[in-house]
């Protein structure tokens, strides 16, 4: 394992785009109240909390919040609500008191190796009270961003460099695989949900010929149509798989919409289907800690 400073460097000072701010955060904002209801309380441990966005997503609903992140707290944030810790080493110094909801957003689970993820989930299961909810997001194996991984087995063959401020290694997951990892840790898997099927941020580095839908959406949100042609561009040939049908079908719907003069970023985003097969950039798995 690298030093904490070296491990944190690719994540420090990450710049976020308008798609995240406008659409992706809204996806989590809609989800959080349901997770809190399922959890039966408002005490949240936010694992890999980044900029702490979750802390402001449910005003009046969070009775206790603690964020854990590899990067140190930014100026102006209350240090008592953030722990500086590398989750590759397990849950870390979060105190003995359990939480109602253990949450990891924006693909955090894939920034751990499979063994590191198993250790973290085992730590969460041991720390939590029976009935607590665990919601971890990974990168979806069947995302349009990396078709070359669709038929690989978990482990080294599926681990790829992922560009942030510098490259980090990530490991995408399929839903059934994460269900098995949850169950092994004593967490009953309940369901999965895909996030961001059309506009994953890494379509420019893994598979040739993919249109930059995210860039076009960001430009539309910024008032420019200079790159809008990407919204109607066809997909390149993909491996024969269920995922290819999902992505080609969605691209066809997007092309039909993009042909209209009034097509907007919100209209394109509204095409996002509710799927649970690991087809999105994000794959959220929700489970419940057993007795």
N, C-alpha and C positions, 0 to 999 in steps of 0.2 A: 504494500500500500504506500502511495506517495505521501509526502508531508501534508498536513492540513492546508498550509498556505498554497502549495503547488496544486492541490486538488481543488481549492476554491477559486483559483485564478480564472479558469474559463467561464465561471458563472458570475463573477463579480462585475457589477456595472452593466449587466445585460440590457440592451435596448429592446423595448417592446413596440409592436406595431399597432396600427389602428384596427386590424382584424381582431387581434387579441382584446384590445380595450373595448371594442364595440360589440363583438359577437361572442368570443370565447369566454370572457369573464361573465357575460350575461348567462351563458349556458350553466356555469357553476352557480351563479346567483339564484337561478330558478331551482337548481337541484338541492341547495343547502337546506332550505326549510323542510323539505321532505326527509332528508337524512336526519335532521334534528328531531323531527316527530318520531321517526322510527327508533332513534336512540333513546327517546324518553327523557331528554335533558339537553342543556345548552352548554355543556363543558366540552371544549374542543381542543384536541392536540393536532396541530397543523404541521405535518412532517414534510420537510423540504419547502418551507413557507415562502422562500424567495422574498418578494417585496411586501409580504404580509397582506395581500389583497383579500384573503378570506376573512380577515379580522373585521372588515367593513362590509361584508356581504349580507349580514342578517342583523340590522340594527335592532337592538332591544331583545334579541333572541339568544345572544351568547352571554351566559353567566360567568364563564371562565374561558380564557383563551391563552394558549401557549404555542408559540411557533418554534420550530427546530430547523436550523439551516446550517449548511456548510459555510456560508458567508456570514461575516459579522453583521450585527445590526447597523443600519444606516443612522446617520445623525438625525436627532429629533425623535427617534422611536424609543419608547420606554424599555430599557434593558430587562426589566422584570417580566416582560411578556415574550421574551425571545431567548432561546438557548443556542449558543454557538457550538455545533456538534456535527461530526461526520457520520451520517447514517450507515455508512459502510461498516461501521463498528457496532451496529445494533442501535437500540432505542436511545441510549444515552441518559444524561442526568436530568430527567423530567420530574423527579420526586416520586413518592410512593402513592400519592392519591390518584386513583384512576379517573379516566375521562369517559364521557358518554359517547363521543365520536372521535375516532382516529382517522384522520383525513390526509391523503397525499394526492395533490393535484398536478396537472401539467406534466404527466409522464414520469414522475419521480421514480416509480418502481422500476423503470427500464434503465435508470442511471445507476442501478446496483447490479452486480452479477447475480445469477440465479442463486448461488449459495448465500450471498449477502442478503438477498430479498427473503430467503427462507429464514435466516436468523432474525431479521427485523420483524417479520410477521410472528415468529415464535415469541419474541420479546413482547410484542404488542399483546398477544394472547395471554401471556403470563401477567402482564401489568393491568389489563382491563378487568372490569367487573363482568360477571355473566350477563349477557344480553346487550353489551355494548356493540355499537356498529363500527365496522371497519370499511372504509372506502378508499381504495388505492387505485390510482391511474397509472397505466403503463403506456407505451407506444404500441399501437395495434400491429400485429404481424402482417395483416392483409391490407395495410395502407397502400394507396397508390404510389407512395414514395419509394418503396423498395420491393418491387416484384421479384427481384432475384433471391429474396429470402423466403418467399411464400412456401417453398417445399423443403426448407431446411429444418433440422432437428434443433431443439433447445441446446444451448451451450456455445462453444467457441465458434462454430460455423455460422451462427446467427448474430454474433457480436460484431458491430460495425462502428467505425468512427463517425461522430456526429459533431458538426461544426457549430460552436458557440463563439466566444472570444478566442478560443483555441479548440482543437478537437478533443472530445471525450468519447469514451466507449459506451455504447448503449446496447440493450438487448430487447427487441420487440417480443411480444407475447400474443398467443392465441387465447381466447376466453377459457376453453376447457383446461388448458395448461395452468392458467392462474387459479381456476377453481380447485385444481388438485393441490396447488401450493397452499392455498387458503385452508383446505381441509386438513392437510398435513399439520398445519399449525394449530388446529383446534378451532378454526373459524369456519362456520357453515356458510358456503357461498350461496347468495340469494339471487343475484342477477348481474348482468353486464350491460353496458351502454357504450356506444361509439360516439366520439366527438370529432368534428371537423373532417368530413370525408372529402370535400372538394378542394380544400385550401390548406393542406398541410404545408408547413414552411420549408420542407426539404425536397421539393420536387425537382430541384435543379442540380442534384448531385449524385443520384443513384441509378436512374433509369433514363436512357436517352429519349428525347422527343416529347417529354411531358410538358403541357402548357403551364405557364406560371399564373395559375388562377389567383393565388394569394396576392401577387403583385398587382394584378388587375383590380382586385377588390380594394386593396389599399389605395390605389390611384383613384378609383371611383369615390371612395370615402373622402379623399382629398380634393374632389371636384374635377378630376381629370379623366378623360376618356382615351388618353393616348395609347394605353395598352389594352383596351377593352377587347381587342381581337382575340386575346388569349381565352376569353370566355366562350367563344364559339369554335375554338380550334379542336380538331378531333384528337383522340388519344392515339398514341402509337400502338403497335401490336403488343399484347401482353401474354404472359403464360396462360395456358388453358387451365382455368380454375373458376370456381364460383365467384371469387373476388373480381375477376375480370368482367364477368357479366354485371355485377353490381356497379362497378366503376364506369363501364361503357353505357349502361342505362342512365346513370346519373348525368354523365357528360352529354348524352342526347337531350335530356330535359333542359340542361343548361344552355345548349346551343339553340334550342327552340326559343327559350326566353331571351337570350342575348340578341336574337334577331329583331327584337322589338325596340323601337327607339327609346321607349320609356324605361327600359331595363335598368335596375338599380342594384347597388350592392346588397341592400336588404332583400330585394326580390330574389337574387341569386342565393343568398344565404337561406332564405325560406324553403329552398328546394332540399335542404339537408334532410335525409330520411332518418327515421328512428330505427336504427339497426343495433345488433348486439353481437356481431360475428367477428369483431376485430378488424373491421374495414376502415376505421378512421385513424387519424393521426393519434388520437387519444383513445384508450380503452379503459373504462372505469369498471372495476369489479367491486361489488358491495357484498359484505358478509356480516354475520353476527357471531360474536364470541359465545361458545357453549358454556355449560355449567362446569 
